[in-house]
Amino acid sequence: MPDSLPAVRFVICGVGHIGRRHATFVHSHPAAALVALIDTDPARQVPLAAEFPGVPFFASLEDYLAHGPAADVLTVATPNHRHAPQAIQGLRHGLHVVIEKPLALHRADAEAVVHTALQTGRLVFGVMQNRYSPPAAWLKQIYDEGRLGQIYLVQINCFWNRDARYYQPEGWKGRQAQDGGTLFTQFSHFVDLLYWVFGDITNISARFRDFNHAGLTDFEDSGLVTFDLLRGGSGTLQYSTAVWDRNLESSLTVVAEHGSLRIGGQYMDQVEYCHLRDYQMPQLPPTNPANDYGPYQGSAANHVQVIENVVDTVQKRGFATTNALEGMKVVEIIERIYSLK
């Protein structure tokens, strides 16, 4: 690494499953340095000290900002309702900020993050790692190249398992004010994919049901959303966390003027069907495995590419893959869907 490009220094706020993943990738990145860890759970300090020797531990973001070592980037991987206020604290302290999904739970809070970033001249990165999945990147490419022609129908299915094994251990999950709802915590990646590839939606209608989460969550476990694409065509988003025992699928099907395709698998990790006019499907790189949390799994583990993009952007060798405005748009779309309850 050239002397003119010092290591990008990260502090991770919230070192649970995802925060620890961020810390691991930062720690192993040749152009990054892990300078501090923050978590309100004191029981995590000893195992983190063994995993990341010499990296200081702080019990709160306020304590770190007052007494911690200098950093360039604050990664916010705390419960959902803390994302926006903690991001704003970091920005006002002069740090760039990486925010795990969702950027916020309300558009107004997301707007406050965007405005603070503009006022401070700092960067905000939303973690939407599914964009790095080879099938997703391929879909974006062929759409932008116009190979699909006019879009007729888009269907997104997200059928996962999230039961008592997921909701009981940590108190904030499943609470309306802290979690925000199923679309925020489980499926915002797929709302982002819809917006990233096909643009904004309108004429939204929705049904919500709670099949088997009474007592576990304050909100629905399943929904059926229909919409029109502003650029033409219509779509549906069907989602559920009521699937028994393990995840069933995440899929995206497109019916368009010049052909049809389907990306499927548990985590949209396979192109299952592609039949387009005058087009030969290329060999795609393999998709990373899902994030594994023991009894349940999440989306593809593409956080290493997220860290790579942050480092490149801060060092002015690249551009942010997911900026705060796009993260705000995903929050706004979910808020518009939930306003129909």
Sequence and secondary structure as in RCSB ss.txt:
>XXXX:A:sequence
MPDSLPAVRFVICGVGHIGRRHATFVHSHPAAALVALIDTDPARQVPLAAEFPGVPFFASLEDYLAHGPAADVLT
VATPNHRHAPQAIQGLRHGLHVVIEKPLALHRADAEAVVHTALQTGRLVFGVMQNRYSPPAAWLKQIYDEGRLGQ
IYLVQINCFWNRDARYYQPEGWKGRQAQDGGTLFTQFSHFVDLLYWVFGDITNISARFRDFNHAGLTDFEDSGLV
TFDLLRGGSGTLQYSTAVWDRNLESSLTVVAEHGSLRIGGQYMDQVEYCHLRDYQMPQLPPTNPANDYGPYQGSA
ANHVQVIENVVDTVQKRGFATTNALEGMKVVEIIERIYSLK
>XXXX:A:secstr
  TTS  EEEEEE  SHHHHHHHHHHHH TTEEEEEEE S GGGHHHHHHHSTT  EESSHHHHHHHS   SEEE
E S GGGHHHHHHHHHHTT EEEE S S SSHHHHHHHHHHHHHHT  EEE  GGGGSHHHHHHHHHHHTTTT S
EEEEEEEEE B  HHHHSSSTTTT HHHH  HHHHTSHHHHHHHHHHH  EEEEEEEEE SS BTTBSS SEEEE
EEEETTS EEEEEEESB SSS  EEEEEEEETTEEEEEETTTT EEEEEEETT           EEE SSSEEEE
  HHHHHHHHHHHHTTSS  SSBHHHHHHHHHHHHHHHTT 
